[in-house]
Amino acid sequence: MATSIIKTDEIRRLNDQVLMSDGALTSNVVFPAGHIIQINQYVYSDVYEDLNTSNTIDLPGALGNGTAVITPSSTANDIKIEISLHCGHEDTWRVNLFKVYYRINNGSWTQLVNAGLVQTNYVSGNNTGGNTARTNYIHNFNTIEEIGFKIQHTGHADGGYLHLNQNNQTNTQSNSNWAGVSSSIILSEIKR
C-alpha cells in the first residue's frame, strides 16, 4: 500500500490570503461564534484540610494562589470558568462557602459575584457522604490582558471544616484515600 505525504510551509487561499505559515494559524483564520479558542486547566490533587471556622482563606495551589490564568485573544470573546471542588467524605454535617475572584494583569482582586459555590452536607450515624461543588460561569472581561483567578473558602462557625480531595470514610489525610480525586479550574476562551 502506498503512503502519501504532503509537506508544506504555507497554506493559502486562491486569493493568496495566507491561512497557515510554519505550522501555525495566521490572523486570517476566522472562527465561528461559539468556537472554543483556547483552554487552560489547573488541577489540585493533594488532600488539604482547613479546620478553621468562620475565617476566609485562599484555597491551596492553583485553586487559590492566582496562577490559574488565561489571556483572551479578543476583547469581544467570553471566558468560561468551570470549577469542581471535591469537598471530601464526611461523617457529620458541613457547610462550606466558596467565592471566586479575578484580577486583570496582576491588578486588584474583584469578586465574581454570580460565580460562587456552596457545599452543604448532612450525614448522621455511621454513614458517610462525599460531595463535589461545581459551577460553570461565562463572563466577558473586555480585555486582552492576562486574567488570573482564585477561590476563597469560608466555613460555617460550627462545622465548616473543609477536607478538600479527601476520598475515604473517615476524616483523615490522604494516606488512607482509597482512590485519588482532584479539584480543578478550567478556563476557556469562547469566540463571540
ABEGO torsion letter per residue (X at the ends): XBBBBBBBABBBBAAGBBABBGGBBBAABBBBBGBBABBBBBBBABBBBBABBGBBBBBBEAAAAGABBBBBABAABBBBBBBBBBAEBBABBBBBBBBBBBBBGGBBBBBBAAABBBBBBBBBEABBBBBBBBBBBBBBAGBABBBBBBBBBBBBAAGABBBBGBBBABBBBAAABABBBBBBBBBBBBBX
